């Protein structure tokens, strides 16, 4: 520890030196510190510092779960510039699964060691909370023990309003229907000007935070995300993370933070290209250092691929999501060629090849198996 500390502190940039001192003294970083890390820190140095904090939070454990996704529809009322997934009703490539089709899919996972179903999709104009509630009930009839992590804040905002309910009423009812937690999607970048250019029609960043706060107060935990690598700058990223950190101070309801890389194919922002793997790794590291109150930093492996996922484990990441079983189209429709299935043995081997300890978890990070 002393040798590591001396190596990290022995740096010409005095501002980076002071930031490193804060990290070793367990003092909270300020937004200007995080921006300086993005702009000036050498990648290897940043990885060493983020690894130190990752070990304090989670040792050498790297978590994953056995899960599958249901995407009920990609029909959506919004026209987000970055989205390759959305379709209008009747448009080529659109789909909407009916309840019997969803039940049939869920039945294929009977007697399998699956612990979570992840449900997200488009904001369908005709479907409200009660429709999705009946979906949750039917899923739990087939798999009573499954943890249902479902619906982004954007989906929730629409379905709850369409049912004529308040957020408090909506979450109370969804819990009765079988909702256990919510994912972090729809956050994008909170900055109003960036959001105006990316997704002007959808719920605001402030509303996203309000919905997650309401979920936490209702006893429903969640994750948080950030879509990066498009038209935002480092200041926008840091301000986004600051607002998540502030909410976590009050509710303690976030389990994980998941940076989501913008992918360029088949959307209105394709001309801007994509950010680099170096920026991906730097983003994970700064997230781990800045979000001192978030237990886990997740690399979503279907988004960045197996190789960068493995490398990310040296930059503060301690979770790589789940087996997924080729059950999501969100990133494949944006041009990602990665096979969206990772078997248990492959998952374990990937983690062990980074000299980490594979830990199968449930959605709430209770340990199921250690390999």
WOQUINOR-V78882 format. One record per residue. N is the residue number from 0. RES is the residue in one small letter. PHI is phi in radians with two decimals (* if undefined). Layout:
{{N:RES:PHI} {N:RES:PHI}}
This chain:
{{0:x:*} {1:x:-1.11} {2:x:-1.12} {3:x:-1.04} {4:x:-1.07} {5:x:-1.11} {6:x:-1.11} {7:x:-1.19} {8:x:-1.37} {9:x:-1.48} {10:x:-2.40} {11:x:-1.18} {12:x:-1.23} {13:x:-1.16} {14:x:-1.16} {15:x:-1.10} {16:x:-1.06} {17:x:-1.17} {18:x:-1.12} {19:x:-1.08} {20:x:-1.06} {21:x:-1.01} {22:x:-1.07} {23:x:-1.20} {24:x:-1.59} {25:x:1.04} {26:x:-1.72} {27:x:-1.21} {28:x:-1.36} {29:x:-1.60} {30:x:-0.94} {31:x:-1.09} {32:x:-1.09} {33:x:-1.12} {34:x:-1.10} {35:x:-1.12} {36:x:-1.07} {37:x:-1.04} {38:x:-1.45} {39:x:-2.12} {40:x:-1.31} {41:x:-1.23} {42:x:-1.04} {43:x:-1.07} {44:x:-1.07} {45:x:-1.12} {46:x:-1.12} {47:x:-1.09} {48:x:-1.18} {49:x:-1.17} {50:x:-1.11} {51:x:-1.01} {52:x:-1.24} {53:x:-1.02} {54:x:-1.14} {55:x:-1.09} {56:x:-1.36} {57:x:-2.42} {58:x:1.04} {59:x:-1.75} {60:x:-1.24} {61:x:-2.17} {62:x:-1.70} {63:x:-2.70} {64:x:-2.36} {65:x:-1.77} {66:x:-2.47} {67:x:-2.50} {68:x:-1.90} {69:x:-2.16} {70:x:-2.06} {71:x:-1.04} {72:x:-2.85} {73:x:-1.95} {74:x:-1.28} {75:x:-2.53} {76:x:-1.36} {77:x:-1.75} {78:x:-2.23} {79:x:-1.15} {80:x:-1.14} {81:x:-1.59} {82:x:-1.57} {83:x:-1.79} {84:x:-1.73} {85:x:-1.19} {86:x:-2.51} {87:x:-1.54} {88:x:-1.01} {89:x:1.50} {90:x:-1.27} {91:x:-1.00} {92:x:1.59} {93:x:-1.47} {94:x:-2.63} {95:x:-2.55} {96:x:-1.41} {97:x:-1.64} {98:x:-1.03} {99:x:-1.17} {100:x:-1.21} {101:x:-1.16} {102:x:-1.05} {103:x:-1.08} {104:x:-1.16} {105:x:-1.10} {106:x:-1.09} {107:x:-1.20} {108:x:-1.77} {109:x:-1.07} {110:x:1.11} {111:x:-1.94} {112:x:-1.42} {113:x:-1.51} {114:x:-1.94} {115:x:-2.53} {116:x:-2.02} {117:x:-1.91} {118:x:-2.10} {119:x:-2.53} {120:x:-3.01} {121:x:-1.31} {122:x:-1.57} {123:x:-1.30} {124:x:-1.16} {125:x:-1.86} {126:x:-1.94} {127:x:-1.99} {128:x:-1.01} {129:x:-1.20} {130:x:-1.08} {131:x:-1.22} {132:x:-1.08} {133:x:-1.13} {134:x:-1.10} {135:x:-1.09} {136:x:-1.03} {137:x:-1.18} {138:x:-1.12} {139:x:-1.20} {140:x:-1.14} {141:x:-1.43} {142:x:-2.19} {143:x:-1.03} {144:x:-1.60} {145:x:-1.19} {146:x:-1.53} {147:x:-1.70} {148:x:-1.85} {149:x:-2.54} {150:x:1.32} {151:x:-1.21} {152:x:-1.03} {153:x:-1.20} {154:x:-1.09} {155:x:-1.07} {156:x:-1.00} {157:x:-1.25} {158:x:-1.18} {159:x:-1.24} {160:x:-1.10} {161:x:-1.12} {162:x:-1.46} {163:x:1.30} {164:x:-2.00} {165:x:-1.39} {166:x:-1.04} {167:x:-1.06} {168:x:-1.12} {169:x:-1.08} {170:x:-1.20} {171:x:-1.05} {172:x:-1.24} {173:x:-1.09} {174:x:-1.07} {175:x:-1.14} {176:x:-1.22} {177:x:2.25} {178:x:-1.23} {179:x:-1.87} {180:x:-2.75} {181:x:-2.19} {182:x:-1.35} {183:x:-1.85} {184:x:-1.11} {185:x:1.53} {186:x:-1.24} {187:x:0.85} {188:x:-2.15} {189:x:-1.23} {190:x:-0.88} {191:x:-1.06} {192:x:-1.23} {193:x:-1.13} {194:x:-1.12} {195:x:-1.08} {196:x:-1.49} {197:x:-1.54} {198:x:-2.70} {199:x:-1.13} {200:x:-1.48} {201:x:-1.45} {202:x:-0.93} {203:x:-1.25} {204:x:-1.06} {205:x:-1.08} {206:x:-1.18} {207:x:-0.99} {208:x:-1.12} {209:x:-1.08} {210:x:-1.16} {211:x:-1.18} {212:x:-1.09} {213:x:-1.09} {214:x:-1.09} {215:x:-1.05} {216:x:-1.17} {217:x:-1.51} {218:x:1.45} {219:x:-1.91} {220:x:-1.29} {221:x:-2.63} {222:x:-1.94} {223:x:-2.24} {224:x:-2.24} {225:x:-2.60} {226:x:-1.49} {227:x:-2.25} {228:x:1.59} {229:x:-2.13} {230:x:-1.86} {231:x:-1.45} {232:x:-2.05} {233:x:-1.09} {234:x:-1.08} {235:x:-1.13} {236:x:-1.08} {237:x:-1.15} {238:x:-1.09} {239:x:-1.05} {240:x:-1.15} {241:x:-1.07} {242:x:-1.16} {243:x:-1.17} {244:x:-1.08} {245:x:-1.11} {246:x:-1.14} {247:x:-1.10} {248:x:-0.97} {249:x:-1.51} {250:x:-1.96} {251:x:1.01} {252:x:-1.67} {253:x:-1.52} {254:x:-1.50} {255:x:-2.62} {256:x:-1.96} {257:x:-2.23} {258:x:-1.20} {259:x:-1.98} {260:x:-1.36} {261:x:-1.13} {262:x:-1.99} {263:x:-1.63} {264:x:-1.31} {265:x:1.13} {266:x:-2.54} {267:x:-1.33} {268:x:-1.86} {269:x:-0.96} {270:x:-1.17} {271:x:-1.49} {272:x:1.28} {273:x:-2.23} {274:x:-1.30} {275:x:-1.53} {276:x:-1.10} {277:x:-1.06} {278:x:-1.16} {279:x:-1.00} {280:x:-1.17} {281:x:-1.09} {282:x:-1.11} {283:x:-1.07} {284:x:-1.13} {285:x:-1.13} {286:x:-1.02} {287:x:-1.11} {288:x:-1.31} {289:x:-1.46} {290:x:-1.57} {291:x:-1.23} {292:x:-1.89} {293:x:-1.74} {294:x:-1.10} {295:x:-2.33} {296:x:-1.97} {297:x:-1.89} {298:x:-1.77} {299:x:-1.45} {300:x:-1.08} {301:x:-1.12} {302:x:-1.43} {303:x:-1.93} {304:x:1.56} {305:x:-1.14} {306:x:-1.14} {307:x:-1.21} {308:x:-1.05} {309:x:-1.04} {310:x:-1.14} {311:x:-1.07} {312:x:-1.19} {313:x:-1.75} {314:x:-2.33} {315:x:1.73} {316:x:-1.36} {317:x:-2.29} {318:x:-2.55} {319:x:-2.17} {320:x:1.25} {321:x:-2.37} {322:x:-1.27} {323:x:1.19} {324:x:1.07} {325:x:0.90} {326:x:-2.01} {327:x:-2.31} {328:x:-2.01} {329:x:-1.05} {330:x:-1.56} {331:x:-1.12} {332:x:-1.26} {333:x:-1.71} {334:x:1.84} {335:x:-1.31} {336:x:-1.62} {337:x:-1.03} {338:x:-1.16} {339:x:-1.49} {340:x:-2.39} {341:x:-2.29} {342:x:-1.21} {343:x:-1.01} {344:x:-1.13} {345:x:-1.18} {346:x:-1.06} {347:x:-1.12} {348:x:-1.13} {349:x:-1.03} {350:x:-1.19} {351:x:-1.15} {352:x:-1.17} {353:x:-1.70} {354:x:1.06} {355:x:-2.09} {356:x:-1.75} {357:x:-1.25} {358:x:-2.24} {359:x:-1.33} {360:x:-2.17} {361:x:-1.66} {362:x:-1.09} {363:x:-1.68} {364:x:1.24} {365:x:-1.33} {366:x:-1.29} {367:x:-1.75} {368:x:-2.59} {369:x:-2.06} {370:x:-1.92}}
